[in-house]
Amino acid sequence: MRVNKWIAGLSTAVVLCAGAGGTAIAAPSPDSGKAGQYEASSVAGFTDYAEMVNKLQQIEKSSQGKVSLSVVGQSNQGRDIYQARVGTGEKVILIESEIHGNEKTGTDALLKILQHLGSSNSPEARQIRENITLVMLPKINPDASELDRRGNDMSWEEAVQNFPQLAAVKPAWNYYASGTIQERNYTGQPGFDVNRDFNPDLDYVPQAGDFPGRSSEPGWYITPESQTVRDVYKALTAEFGKVDVFVDLHHQGQYYVEGTDDIVTMSLSGEFVPDPNTPAGAKYAEYADQYNVEYSKQLNLAAYNALQSIGNSPFNNITLYQQNLDLPGTALGSFALNGSGTVLFEVRGQSHTLGQKKKGQLVKAVETGLNAIIKGVADGSVDNLDADDYSEIPNTAYEPGL
């Protein structure tokens, strides 16, 4: 049985992770949260859970049927997880935010986009609604969001209650608790990095022999939050045949455009596992016919080009996130293997490290990139982009001038 703790918005210290695996690395894996060089700030300017629910309900009510809102799951502590859906087209775009609860710009950007598409009758908004079905999972990890931390609020004992076959094994590698590999992220309440709990086998049932696992292996769907995302993904696949696009919205630390002292505004990526059609990705051979990294690159280019087009502004320091990764336990890795074009947004700075001006700029950067992807899929222009140009996006450096 779940207990409703409903712990409200604690201002916990920023808890940062050095890398995907639990050991310090020179360059981080996605959403690693390496510390940036900012003054500490507050998260009060971001939308909390109650405010988000209220805004979603207002958007649905005022949309005159354009937006539908539904509860698609519950967090471990009993908070409803919401899905917002707009459009009736055959192409499906699924976007999630705050799978890490201290990475908040994505939720505010999603609410702005949903408000616009639910209210505008412009030719462009009508075209989007007619050609795509846009599904949003804002604040997918609400317990973590309210605690303002990376991991969810769930103990290993609760996981074993749900999956008794795990009683004799060591806790999952992505578990935050005293005495585990992720202890440096422990804040007094145990939890899991939900974005390491995915598996490309969407019907996978946890097996004792797969624990404790590691970052280069699939996850297990032992958290209710990852189960909810998986179930939404499966339902959309059953309804439409596939999820064309999956976008995951994150934050990262302070990095630099390669070869310069320019601070990165946002990093993008479309590669999270080795290509199953290559020797390096041979272990994923069963997914070879579905995997479409070229489309992922085109989607990333749509976002990159839109941000570059703004001109000399904070929005044009856009880089490629670390490439040549093998992270099948992330939502991006699992869904890429299932045939979705994938895009990672890694926004500059953790939520605590952003002043009010930076918050507004970075929310706008996410909104701009997402709108370009949505429009490009809706009008087909993304298909005309040259995927080879993806490699021309500047790389990320982890020290200035490198």
C-alpha positions, 0 to 999 in steps of 0.5 A: 500500500502506498502512503500519501506523504504529500511533502510540500516544496522543501528547499533542499540543497542542490544535490548533484551527480557526477555521472551516469554510473556512480564514479566521477567521469570527465564528461557526463552522461545525459542529465548528469547534473554536474555542478555549475558556477552560479550563485544559489537561487530559489525555485520559487519562480517555477511552477509547483505541482498544485499550480501546474494542476490548476493551469492544466485544468484552466487550459483544458477548460478554455480550449473548447475541446482542443485540449484533453487532460487525463490522469494516467498514473500515480507517483509512489507517494500518490500524486496524480500524473497528468497527460495533456493531449492536443491535436488529432493528427496521425504523427505522434509527439510525446514530450516529458518534463521533470523526470528529475524533479530539480530540472524545471524549465521544461514544465513551464515551456510545455504549459506555454506551448499547450496554452497556445495550441489550445487557444490559437486559431492561427493557420499554423496552430490549426495545421499543427492540430490537424497533422499531429497528436501532441502528448505531454507528460509534464512533471512526470516525477511529481514527488521529486519535484515537490522535494526539489531533488533528482530522485523519486521518493521510494525505498528499496523495501517498497520496491521489494514489496511490489516485486517479491522476487527481488528480496534476496538481491542488492538494491538497484545501482540507481538507488539513492540511499545511505550505503549505496553507490549513489549515496552522494545524492542521498538527502535523508529520504531514499529514492531512485533515479527514475530515468535509469529505470527504463527497458527497451523490452516494454513488456519486461518483468523484473528478474533478480538476475538483472540486479543491481545492474549498471548504467550501460544495461537496461532498467527494470520498470520498478518505479511507478513513474517509469511504469506510467511513461511506459504505459502511455508509450505502449497505449499510443503505439497501440493506437497509432502504430508508433510514437514518431517522436519522443523528447525528454527535457533536462538540465545540466551544469555549466559548460562551454562551446568547444574552443571558446569561453562561451557558456552553453545555453543548451545541449541537444542530442539524438544518440543514446545507444549504439546503432543496432546496425553496427558492430558496436550495437550488435547486442541490440540487433533485435531492434535494428529494423526500428531504429532511426537515428537519421530521423533523430538527427533531423529533429535535433537540427530543427531545434538547433536551426530555430535557436540559431536563427534568433541571432546574437543572443543567449539562445545561440550557444547550442551544442551537442551533448556527449555522444557515443553513449550506451544508456538503454535504461534511459527513456530516450535509449529505450524508446529510440530502440523502439523506433521513435525519433528522439531528442534530449534537451539539456538546459544550462544550470540546475534550477537552484542556480538560475536567477529570474532573468536566466529562468525566463531566457532558458524557458524561452529557449526550450519553448523555441526548440520544441516549437520548431520540432512540433512545426517541422513534424507537422508540416513535414519540413523536418524530413528535408533537413540533411541529417549529416549536418547534425555533426556540424553542431558544435561540441560541448567542452567541460572547461573554457577554451578546450 
